[in-house]
């Protein structure tokens, strides 16, 4: 069975990951719906892939383009929110340049 054959997997992207012990290495970013997350994770584990991390995230369907001035303000806002002790995660739908 290949990753693409696992029910619930919507997308697979190749990326790089870096840690202090092993340096840079290739990883696969697997996207599922929140309803299929646990089932897909179990199936990936059965295929004996090394799982570096897994988490539920919010991913925007529609991205919004903003001008440079607004982009700078939003970047400051997001940074301040991420630095706040009571905030676990911050998501936006702003289109990256």
N, C-alpha and C positions, 0 to 999 in steps of 0.2 A: 504494500500500500504506500502510495506517495502522499505528500502533504496536500496536494491539490485534490486528492480523492477523499479527504476527510470532510464529512458532512458539516456544514456550518462555516467553513473557511471561505471568506469573501475575497481576500486579496493577500498576496505575499510580495514583499519588497526586499531587495538585498540592500544591506547597509554595512557600516563599519562600527565597531565598538572598541573602546580602549579601556583597559584597567591597568593598575600599577604592576600587578604580578605578571600578566601575560602580554602586555602591550596591546597593539591593534590586531583585531581579527574580524573576519566577516561574520555577519549575523543575518538572520531572516526576520523581518518584522511581519507578523501574521495578524491579519485583521479578521475579526468575527463580530457578530452581533452579541450584545450582552447576554441574550438568551442561550447562545451556543458556546459561550466562552468556556465554561467548565468542561463540557463534553469534548470540545476541540482540544483543550489542554491535556486531558487524559489520553486522547488518541495520539497527540504529539509525543507524550511521555512514553507510550507503548513503542513508538518508532525509535526510541532511545536517542533522541536529539538532546543535546546539552541545553538546558533552559537557563539563560542568563538572568532574565527577569520576566515577569508577567504582571499586567495591571489592566484595569478597566480605565479607559480614558474617554473623554468627549471629543469627537472629531466633527468639525463643521461640515455641513453639506454644501453650503454656499459661502464663498469667501467674498469679502468686501474690500475694494481698493480705496485707499485714503491718500490724501496729499501728504507731502513731507512734514508739514507743520503738525498736522493731526497725528501722523505716525509717531513723531517724537513725543508728543504728549501722551499717547497711548502706551508707548514703550516705558515711559516714566511711571505711569499708573500701574502697569503690570508688574514692573520691578518692585514698586512700593508694596503692592498686594502680596507678591511672592515673599518678600522680606518680613511680612507681618507674622507674628507667632501663631495667631489663630487661623491662618490660611494654610490649607493643605495643598491646594492645586489651583491654578488659574488657566482658563481656556479663553481663546478669542477666535473670531472668524475673520480677522484682518488678513488680507492677502499679503504674503511676504514678497519683498522686492527681489 
